[in-house]
């Protein structure tokens, strides 16, 4: 099984290319101040934002369902170069498409 925590870190740090590679075709994401986004708007929004230079995840919980769905819940503390810290409670849902795991949903609630 893939290392979901490393994948989450990739999404925080690598930006649009990682999202485009890892998202399902019908992925949805909810970002506190931005709102509800679908796949095309997700990639567009990520391209427009500076990437995070670091992210620390704590209070990590993993739930696996039937070998086809994995849900992550965690608290993130991230920083951008020249910017302040960002704290959020997050969830991500991954689904298995054949032999590949893809992110179908992600949510961030600023703390």
C-alpha positions as CSV (number, residue, x, y, z in Angstrom):
1,X,0.0,0.0,0.0
2,X,1.3,3.5,-0.7
3,X,2.6,5.8,2.0
4,X,-0.3,8.2,2.3
5,X,1.5,10.6,4.6
6,X,4.3,11.1,2.1
7,X,1.7,11.6,-0.6
8,X,0.0,14.3,1.6
9,X,3.3,16.0,2.0
10,X,3.9,16.0,-1.7
11,X,0.5,17.7,-2.2
12,X,1.4,20.4,0.3
13,X,4.9,21.0,-1.0
14,X,5.1,20.1,-4.8
15,X,2.0,22.0,-6.1
16,X,-0.1,21.6,-9.2
17,X,1.9,18.8,-10.9
18,X,1.5,16.6,-7.9
19,X,-2.2,17.4,-7.7
20,X,-2.8,16.7,-11.4
21,X,-1.0,13.4,-11.1
22,X,-2.8,12.2,-7.9
23,X,-6.4,13.5,-8.2
24,X,-9.3,11.5,-9.4
25,X,-11.2,13.0,-12.4
26,X,-14.0,14.1,-10.1
27,X,-12.0,15.2,-7.1
28,X,-13.4,17.9,-4.9
29,X,-11.6,20.0,-2.3
30,X,-12.8,22.4,0.3
31,X,-10.4,25.2,1.5
32,X,-11.5,27.4,4.3
33,X,-11.2,30.9,2.7
34,X,-11.4,29.7,-0.9
35,X,-14.5,27.5,-0.9
36,X,-15.5,24.4,-2.7
37,X,-13.4,23.5,-5.8
38,X,-13.6,20.8,-8.5
39,X,-10.6,19.3,-10.3
40,X,-9.9,22.1,-12.9
41,X,-10.3,24.9,-10.4
42,X,-8.2,23.0,-7.8
43,X,-5.2,22.8,-10.2
44,X,-5.8,26.5,-11.2
45,X,-6.0,27.6,-7.6
46,X,-2.8,25.6,-6.6
47,X,-0.9,27.1,-9.5
48,X,-1.7,30.6,-8.3
49,X,-0.6,30.1,-4.7
50,X,3.0,30.0,-3.5
51,X,4.0,26.5,-2.3
52,X,4.6,25.6,1.3
53,X,8.2,25.3,2.3
54,X,7.5,23.0,5.2
55,X,4.6,21.1,6.7
56,X,4.3,19.2,9.9
57,X,1.4,16.8,10.5
58,X,0.2,15.7,13.9
59,X,-2.7,13.9,15.5
60,X,-2.7,11.6,12.5
61,X,-5.5,9.1,12.0
62,X,-5.8,6.6,9.2
63,X,-9.0,4.6,8.4
64,X,-9.0,1.9,5.7
65,X,-12.3,0.6,4.3
66,X,-12.4,-2.6,2.3
67,X,-9.1,-2.1,0.6
68,X,-10.6,0.5,-1.7
69,X,-10.9,3.7,0.5
70,X,-8.4,5.3,2.9
71,X,-9.4,8.3,5.0
72,X,-6.7,10.5,6.6
73,X,-7.4,13.1,9.4
74,X,-4.7,15.3,10.8
75,X,-3.6,18.7,12.0
76,X,-1.2,20.5,9.8
77,X,1.2,23.4,10.5
78,X,2.7,24.8,7.3
79,X,4.9,27.7,6.4
80,X,5.8,29.5,3.3
81,X,9.1,31.3,2.8
82,X,8.6,34.9,3.9
83,X,5.1,34.1,5.3
84,X,3.6,33.2,8.6
85,X,2.5,29.8,9.9
86,X,-0.8,28.3,8.8
87,X,-2.6,25.8,11.1
88,X,-5.5,23.7,9.9
89,X,-7.4,20.5,10.6
90,X,-7.5,18.4,7.4
91,X,-9.1,15.3,6.0
92,X,-8.2,13.5,2.8
93,X,-10.0,10.6,1.1
94,X,-8.1,8.3,-1.3
95,X,-9.7,5.7,-3.5
96,X,-8.1,2.8,-5.3
97,X,-8.6,2.9,-9.1
98,X,-7.2,-0.4,-10.3
99,X,-3.8,-0.6,-8.8
100,X,-3.4,3.2,-8.3
101,X,-4.5,5.2,-5.3
102,X,-5.8,8.7,-6.0
103,X,-7.1,11.5,-3.9
104,X,-10.9,12.0,-4.3
105,X,-11.4,14.6,-1.6
106,X,-9.5,17.0,0.6
107,X,-10.7,19.5,3.2
108,X,-8.8,22.1,5.3
109,X,-10.4,24.0,8.1
110,X,-8.1,26.8,9.4
111,X,-7.5,26.7,13.2
